[in-house]
Amino acid sequence: MVTKYYGIDTEAYSAGYIATWAKDINLAKQALGEIQKTANNIIREIDHLNKERFQEVTKQAPMDKSDSHGKL
């Protein structure tokens, strides 16, 4: 769920993993809510860290993109 959210294709790996869970469909159904909750928490934390990092980078970046000669 997390990798799909960020556009990373892990389908080849995930298919086998999910197939293991599919052997016990009741267990998979029970776990689904917790899995989704955990994935949402991970996504929220990654987004928060990315936002913080972006803010750090933009604070350090010079406002004027010109070089020492005043040219862009």
MMTF fields as JSON, N, C-alpha, C and O atoms, coordinates in Angstrom:
{
  "mmtfVersion": "1.0.0",
  "mmtfProducer": "UNKNOWN",
  "numBonds": 287,
  "numAtoms": 288,
  "numGroups": 72,
  "numChains": 1,
  "numModels": 1,
  "chainsPerModel": [1],
  "groupsPerChain": [72],
  "chainIdList": ["A"],
  "bondAtomList": [4, 2, 8, 6, 12, 10, 16, 14, 20, 18, 24, 22, 28, 26, 32, 30, 36, 34, 40, 38, 44, 42, 48, 46, 52, 50, 56, 54, 60, 58, 64, 62, 68, 66, 72, 70, 76, 74, 80, 78, 84, 82, 88, 86, 92, 90, 96, 94, 100, 98, 104, 102, 108, 106, 112, 110, 116, 114, 120, 118, 124, 122, 128, 126, 132, 130, 136, 134, 140, 138, 144, 142, 148, 146, 152, 150, 156, 154, 160, 158, 164, 162, 168, 166, 172, 170, 176, 174, 180, 178, 184, 182, 188, 186, 192, 190, 196, 194, 200, 198, 204, 202, 208, 206, 212, 210, 216, 214, 220, 218, 224, 222, 228, 226, 232, 230, 236, 234, 240, 238, 244, 242, 248, 246, 252, 250, 256, 254, 260, 258, 264, 262, 268, 266, 272, 270, 276, 274, 280, 278, 284, 282],
  "bondOrderList": [1, 1, 1, 1, 1, 1, 1, 1, 1, 1, 1, 1, 1, 1, 1, 1, 1, 1, 1, 1, 1, 1, 1, 1, 1, 1, 1, 1, 1, 1, 1, 1, 1, 1, 1, 1, 1, 1, 1, 1, 1, 1, 1, 1, 1, 1, 1, 1, 1, 1, 1, 1, 1, 1, 1, 1, 1, 1, 1, 1, 1, 1, 1, 1, 1, 1, 1, 1, 1, 1, 1],
  "groupList": [{"groupName": "MET", "atomNameList": ["N", "CA", "C", "O"], "elementList": ["N", "C", "C", "O"], "formalChargeList": [0, 0, 0, 0], "bondAtomList": [1, 0, 2, 1, 3, 2], "bondOrderList": [1, 1, 2], "singleLetterCode": "M", "chemCompType": "L-PEPTIDE LINKING"}, {"groupName": "VAL", "atomNameList": ["N", "CA", "C", "O"], "elementList": ["N", "C", "C", "O"], "formalChargeList": [0, 0, 0, 0], "bondAtomList": [1, 0, 2, 1, 3, 2], "bondOrderList": [1, 1, 2], "singleLetterCode": "V", "chemCompType": "L-PEPTIDE LINKING"}, {"groupName": "THR", "atomNameList": ["N", "CA", "C", "O"], "elementList": ["N", "C", "C", "O"], "formalChargeList": [0, 0, 0, 0], "bondAtomList": [1, 0, 2, 1, 3, 2], "bondOrderList": [1, 1, 2], "singleLetterCode": "T", "chemCompType": "L-PEPTIDE LINKING"}, {"groupName": "LYS", "atomNameList": ["N", "CA", "C", "O"], "elementList": ["N", "C", "C", "O"], "formalChargeList": [0, 0, 0, 0], "bondAtomList": [1, 0, 2, 1, 3, 2], "bondOrderList": [1, 1, 2], "singleLetterCode": "K", "chemCompType": "L-PEPTIDE LINKING"}, {"groupName": "TYR", "atomNameList": ["N", "CA", "C", "O"], "elementList": ["N", "C", "C", "O"], "formalChargeList": [0, 0, 0, 0], "bondAtomList": [1, 0, 2, 1, 3, 2], "bondOrderList": [1, 1, 2], "singleLetterCode": "Y", "chemCompType": "L-PEPTIDE LINKING"}, {"groupName": "GLY", "atomNameList": ["N", "CA", "C", "O"], "elementList": ["N", "C", "C", "O"], "formalChargeList": [0, 0, 0, 0], "bondAtomList": [1, 0, 2, 1, 3, 2], "bondOrderList": [1, 1, 2], "singleLetterCode": "G", "chemCompType": "PEPTIDE LINKING"}, {"groupName": "ILE", "atomNameList": ["N", "CA", "C", "O"], "elementList": ["N", "C", "C", "O"], "formalChargeList": [0, 0, 0, 0], "bondAtomList": [1, 0, 2, 1, 3, 2], "bondOrderList": [1, 1, 2], "singleLetterCode": "I", "chemCompType": "L-PEPTIDE LINKING"}, {"groupName": "ASP", "atomNameList": ["N", "CA", "C", "O"], "elementList": ["N", "C", "C", "O"], "formalChargeList": [0, 0, 0, 0], "bondAtomList": [1, 0, 2, 1, 3, 2], "bondOrderList": [1, 1, 2], "singleLetterCode": "D", "chemCompType": "L-PEPTIDE LINKING"}, {"groupName": "GLU", "atomNameList": ["N", "CA", "C", "O"], "elementList": ["N", "C", "C", "O"], "formalChargeList": [0, 0, 0, 0], "bondAtomList": [1, 0, 2, 1, 3, 2], "bondOrderList": [1, 1, 2], "singleLetterCode": "E", "chemCompType": "L-PEPTIDE LINKING"}, {"groupName": "ALA", "atomNameList": ["N", "CA", "C", "O"], "elementList": ["N", "C", "C", "O"], "formalChargeList": [0, 0, 0, 0], "bondAtomList": [1, 0, 2, 1, 3, 2], "bondOrderList": [1, 1, 2], "singleLetterCode": "A", "chemCompType": "L-PEPTIDE LINKING"}, {"groupName": "SER", "atomNameList": ["N", "CA", "C", "O"], "elementList": ["N", "C", "C", "O"], "formalChargeList": [0, 0, 0, 0], "bondAtomList": [1, 0, 2, 1, 3, 2], "bondOrderList": [1, 1, 2], "singleLetterCode": "S", "chemCompType": "L-PEPTIDE LINKING"}, {"groupName": "TRP", "atomNameList": ["N", "CA", "C", "O"], "elementList": ["N", "C", "C", "O"], "formalChargeList": [0, 0, 0, 0], "bondAtomList": [1, 0, 2, 1, 3, 2], "bondOrderList": [1, 1, 2], "singleLetterCode": "W", "chemCompType": "L-PEPTIDE LINKING"}, {"groupName": "ASN", "atomNameList": ["N", "CA", "C", "O"], "elementList": ["N", "C", "C", "O"], "formalChargeList": [0, 0, 0, 0], "bondAtomList": [1, 0, 2, 1, 3, 2], "bondOrderList": [1, 1, 2], "singleLetterCode": "N", "chemCompType": "L-PEPTIDE LINKING"}, {"groupName": "LEU", "atomNameList": ["N", "CA", "C", "O"], "elementList": ["N", "C", "C", "O"], "formalChargeList": [0, 0, 0, 0], "bondAtomList": [1, 0, 2, 1, 3, 2], "bondOrderList": [1, 1, 2], "singleLetterCode": "L", "chemCompType": "L-PEPTIDE LINKING"}, {"groupName": "GLN", "atomNameList": ["N", "CA", "C", "O"], "elementList": ["N", "C", "C", "O"], "formalChargeList": [0, 0, 0, 0], "bondAtomList": [1, 0, 2, 1, 3, 2], "bondOrderList": [1, 1, 2], "singleLetterCode": "Q", "chemCompType": "L-PEPTIDE LINKING"}, {"groupName": "ARG", "atomNameList": ["N", "CA", "C", "O"], "elementList": ["N", "C", "C", "O"], "formalChargeList": [0, 0, 0, 0], "bondAtomList": [1, 0, 2, 1, 3, 2], "bondOrderList": [1, 1, 2], "singleLetterCode": "R", "chemCompType": "L-PEPTIDE LINKING"}, {"groupName": "HIS", "atomNameList": ["N", "CA", "C", "O"], "elementList": ["N", "C", "C", "O"], "formalChargeList": [0, 0, 0, 0], "bondAtomList": [1, 0, 2, 1, 3, 2], "bondOrderList": [1, 1, 2], "singleLetterCode": "H", "chemCompType": "L-PEPTIDE LINKING"}, {"groupName": "PHE", "atomNameList": ["N", "CA", "C", "O"], "elementList": ["N", "C", "C", "O"], "formalChargeList": [0, 0, 0, 0], "bondAtomList": [1, 0, 2, 1, 3, 2], "bondOrderList": [1, 1, 2], "singleLetterCode": "F", "chemCompType": "L-PEPTIDE LINKING"}, {"groupName": "PRO", "atomNameList": ["N", "CA", "C", "O"], "elementList": ["N", "C", "C", "O"], "formalChargeList": [0, 0, 0, 0], "bondAtomList": [1, 0, 2, 1, 3, 2], "bondOrderList": [1, 1, 2], "singleLetterCode": "P", "chemCompType": "L-PEPTIDE LINKING"}],
  "groupTypeList": [0, 1, 2, 3, 4, 4, 5, 6, 7, 2, 8, 9, 4, 10, 9, 5, 4, 6, 9, 2, 11, 9, 3, 7, 6, 12, 13, 9, 3, 14, 9, 13, 5, 8, 6, 14, 3, 2, 9, 12, 12, 6, 6, 15, 8, 6, 7, 16, 13, 12, 3, 8, 15, 17, 14, 8, 1, 2, 3, 14, 9, 18, 0, 7, 3, 10, 7, 10, 16, 5, 3, 13],
  "groupIdList": [1, 2, 3, 4, 5, 6, 7, 8, 9, 10, 11, 12, 13, 14, 15, 16, 17, 18, 19, 20, 21, 22, 23, 24, 25, 26, 27, 28, 29, 30, 31, 32, 33, 34, 35, 36, 37, 38, 39, 40, 41, 42, 43, 44, 45, 46, 47, 48, 49, 50, 51, 52, 53, 54, 55, 56, 57, 58, 59, 60, 61, 62, 63, 64, 65, 66, 67, 68, 69, 70, 71, 72],
  "secStructList": [7, 2, 2, 2, 2, 6, 6, 7, 7, 7, 2, 2, 2, 2, 2, 2, 2, 2, 2, 2, 2, 2, 6, 6, 2, 2, 2, 2, 2, 2, 2, 2, 2, 2, 2, 2, 2, 2, 2, 2, 2, 2, 2, 2, 2, 2, 2, 2, 2, 2, 2, 2, 2, 2, 2, 2, 2, 2, 2, 2, 1, 7, 1, 7, 7, 7, 7, 6, 6, 1, 7, 7],
  "xCoordList": [0.824, 0.0, 0.864, 0.588, 1.9, 2.771, 3.535, 3.585, 4.131, 4.905, 4.005, 4.4, 2.815, 1.876, 1.518, 1.418, 1.324, 1.006, 2.079, 1.777, 3.335, 4.448, 4.857, 5.871, 4.073, 4.325, 5.453, 6.027, 5.778, 6.825, 6.152, 5.303, 6.546, 5.929, 6.603, 7.758, 5.89, 6.397, 5.462, 5.457, 4.679, 3.659, 4.24, 3.643, 5.387, 5.986, 6.32, 6.1, 6.835, 7.164, 5.898, 5.762, 4.989, 3.781, 2.866, 2.197, 2.825, 1.906, 2.155, 1.205, 3.396, 3.712, 3.389, 2.897, 3.663, 3.388, 1.893, 1.455, 1.121, -0.341, -0.894, -1.841, -0.321, -0.773, -0.638, -1.473, 0.402, 0.587, -0.574, -1.105, -0.959, -2.079, -3.398, -4.284, -3.524, -4.784, -5.124, -6.281, -4.133, -4.394, -5.305, -6.054, -5.235, -6.108, -6.885, -6.531, -7.923, -8.677, -9.274, -9.364, -9.677, -10.241, -9.191, -9.473, -8.002, -6.914, -6.578, -6.34, -6.558, -6.269, -7.318, -6.974, -8.574, -9.642, -9.523, -9.737, -9.183, -9.014, -7.854, -7.937, -6.799, -5.595, -5.702, -4.961, -6.598, -6.667, -6.83, -6.161, -7.698, -7.89, -6.629, -6.281, -5.942, -4.687, -3.595, -2.812, -3.556, -2.582, -2.822, -1.878, -4.074, -4.395, -4.066, -3.531, -4.381, -4.088, -2.575, -2.125, -1.814, -0.36, 0.195, 1.068, -0.296, 0.159, -0.143, 0.697, -1.324, -1.676, -0.748, -0.35, -0.401, 0.525, 1.908, 2.542, 2.376, 3.681, 3.673, 4.605, 2.64, 2.524, 2.491, 3.171, 1.711, 1.611, 2.987, 3.367, 3.718, 5.041, 6.04, 6.798, 6.049, 6.947, 6.62, 7.526, 5.346, 4.951, 5.394, 5.852, 5.258, 5.671, 7.183, 7.642, 7.948, 9.402, 9.822, 10.744, 9.154, 9.453, 9.15, 9.902, 8.059, 7.695, 8.743, 9.154, 9.172, 10.207, 11.502, 12.141, 11.884, 13.126, 13.026, 13.986, 11.892, 11.687, 11.832, 12.46, 11.258, 11.351, 12.796, 13.219, 13.558, 14.972, 15.75, 16.549, 15.511, 16.237, 15.902, 16.794, 14.631, 14.247, 14.719, 14.939, 14.882, 15.433, 16.904, 17.385, 17.62, 19.045, 19.326, 20.407, 18.37, 18.567, 18.575, 17.75, 19.487, 19.506, 18.246, 17.764, 17.733, 16.529, 16.819, 15.972, 18.025, 18.413, 19.215, 20.273, 18.728, 19.389, 20.524, 21.111, 20.848, 21.91, 23.269, 23.43, 24.261, 25.619, 26.317, 25.68, 27.568, 28.308, 28.393, 28.723, 28.103, 28.147, 26.768, 26.61, 25.786, 24.447, 23.646, 22.55, 24.191, 23.497, 22.753, 23.16, 21.65, 20.901, 21.516, 21.016],
  "yCoordList": [-1.194, 0.0, 1.251, 2.214, 1.225, 2.399, 2.631, 3.752, 1.568, 1.749, 2.154, 2.969, 1.599, 1.979, 3.457, 4.144, 3.954, 5.366, 6.269, 7.329, 5.842, 6.652, 6.29, 6.779, 5.435, 5.122, 4.133, 4.09, 3.331, 2.326, 0.984, 0.528, 0.364, -0.9, -2.066, -2.386, -2.692, -3.881, -5.065, -6.022, -4.993, -6.008, -7.41, -8.363, -7.553, -8.882, -9.481, -10.672, -8.695, -9.167, -9.368, -10.369, -8.428, -8.45, -9.618, -10.147, -10.022, -11.092, -12.369, -12.986, -12.768, -13.973, -13.812, -14.739, -12.651, -12.377, -12.441, -13.041, -11.82, -11.811, -13.223, -13.605, -13.986, -15.368, -16.188, -17.049, -15.926, -16.614, -16.303, -17.192, -15.03, -14.627, -15.21, -15.535, -15.337, -15.807, -17.236, -17.65, -17.979, -19.344, -19.333, -20.281, -18.259, -18.12, -16.81, -15.789, -16.857, -15.657, -14.968, -13.741, -15.728, -15.107, -14.305, -13.209, -14.838, -14.116, -12.854, -11.796, -12.969, -11.82, -10.731, -9.553, -11.104, -10.125, -9.446, -8.239, -10.22, -9.652, -8.658, -7.612, -8.99, -8.166, -6.931, -5.969, -6.937, -5.857, -4.472, -3.528, -4.336, -3.038, -2.542, -1.366, -3.434, -3.053, -2.72, -1.791, -3.483, -3.232, -1.851, -1.089, -1.535, -0.235, 0.902, 1.931, 0.726, 1.745, 1.987, 3.131, 0.919, 1.03, 1.692, 2.555, 1.3, 1.917, 3.41, 4.209, 3.793, 5.222, 5.978, 7.105, 5.372, 6.019, 6.188, 7.229, 5.176, 5.262, 6.368, 7.17, 6.415, 7.445, 8.832, 9.745, 8.99, 10.287, 10.718, 11.882, 9.787, 10.107, 10.447, 11.408, 9.68, 9.971, 11.344, 12.135, 11.631, 12.938, 14.065, 15.11, 13.857, 14.863, 15.098, 16.24, 14.007, 14.13, 14.785, 15.601, 14.436, 15.067, 16.555, 17.353, 16.935, 18.35, 19.104, 20.204, 18.502, 19.13, 19.291, 20.342, 18.244, 18.29, 19.349, 20.08, 19.436, 20.442, 21.836, 22.706, 22.053, 23.354, 23.682, 24.83, 22.688, 22.906, 23.302, 24.237, 22.588, 22.847, 24.233, 24.962, 24.596, 25.899, 27.047, 28.147, 26.832, 27.872, 28.101, 29.228, 27.063, 27.161, 27.657, 28.177, 27.501, 27.907, 29.428, 30.092, 29.977, 31.442, 31.911, 31.255, 33.032, 33.583, 34.063, 33.934, 34.621, 35.133, 34.047, 33.647, 33.575, 32.491, 32.985, 32.186, 34.271, 34.792, 34.405, 34.191, 34.315, 33.974, 35.241, 36.287, 35.16, 36.301, 37.493, 38.595, 37.3, 38.375, 38.98, 39.866, 38.525, 39.075, 38.485, 38.956, 37.456, 36.829, 35.611, 35.002, 35.241, 34.036, 32.834, 31.722],
  "zCoordList": [0.0, 0.0, 0.0, -0.717, 0.804, 0.915, -0.38, -0.887, -0.914, -2.144, -3.306, -4.141, -3.366, -4.43, -4.317, -5.334, -3.105, -2.872, -3.466, -4.014, -3.354, -3.851, -5.277, -5.776, -5.932, -7.334, -7.567, -8.655, -6.548, -6.689, -6.966, -6.2, -8.068, -8.463, -7.757, -8.038, -6.852, -6.153, -6.385, -5.612, -7.448, -7.694, -7.805, -7.304, -8.449, -8.609, -7.251, -7.034, -6.355, -5.009, -4.182, -3.478, -4.268, -3.441, -3.775, -2.887, -5.014, -5.423, -4.627, -4.144, -4.483, -3.712, -2.244, -1.601, -1.724, -0.31, -0.038, 0.943, -0.91, -0.752, -0.928, -0.241, -1.825, -2.041, -0.76, -0.481, 0.011, 1.289, 2.23, 2.896, 2.275, 3.131, 2.617, 3.407, 1.325, 0.738, 1.162, 1.078, 1.61, 2.073, 3.299, 3.533, 4.073, 5.234, 5.074, 5.663, 4.287, 3.928, 5.149, 5.181, 6.14, 7.345, 8.098, 8.582, 8.198, 8.845, 8.055, 8.638, 6.733, 5.886, 6.077, 6.17, 6.135, 6.338, 7.693, 7.809, 8.72, 10.055, 10.083, 10.726, 9.396, 9.417, 8.538, 8.74, 7.579, 6.6, 7.227, 6.807, 8.212, 8.865, 9.528, 9.417, 10.217, 10.888, 9.873, 10.068, 8.799, 7.735, 7.124, 6.915, 6.842, 6.244, 7.209, 6.795, 8.482, 9.488, 9.573, 9.615, 9.596, 9.67, 8.42, 8.513, 7.257, 5.998, 5.995, 5.579, 6.45, 6.51, 7.454, 7.158, 8.582, 9.522, 8.911, 9.085, 8.198, 7.538, 6.484, 6.422, 5.665, 4.625, 5.253, 4.785, 6.299, 6.98, 7.521, 7.395, 8.114, 8.664, 7.561, 7.693, 6.486, 5.359, 4.774, 4.512, 4.568, 4.034, 4.962, 4.499, 6.261, 7.236, 7.169, 7.165, 7.118, 7.027, 5.717, 5.701, 4.619, 3.331, 3.366, 2.808, 4.012, 4.125, 4.939, 4.57, 6.048, 6.869, 6.088, 6.135, 5.371, 4.58, 3.485, 3.242, 2.832, 1.798, 2.392, 1.789, 3.567, 4.217, 4.578, 4.443, 5.034, 5.347, 4.104, 4.131, 3.023, 1.774, 1.235, 0.801, 1.261, 0.705, 1.585, 1.077, 2.875, 3.751, 3.448, 3.559, 3.07, 2.786, 1.381, 1.108, 0.496, -0.901, -0.994, -0.366, -1.761, -1.926, -2.648, -3.571, -2.223, -2.836, -4.256, -5.14, -4.48, -5.79, -6.491, -6.006, -7.613, -8.336, -9.233, -9.963, -9.2, -10.062, -9.516, -8.315, -10.422, -9.976, -9.479, -9.355, -9.203, -8.622, -9.57, -9.133, -10.857, -11.845, -12.066, -12.906, -11.337, -11.472, -12.624, -12.929, -13.264, -14.38, -13.876, -12.886, -14.552, -14.226, -14.867, -14.702]
}
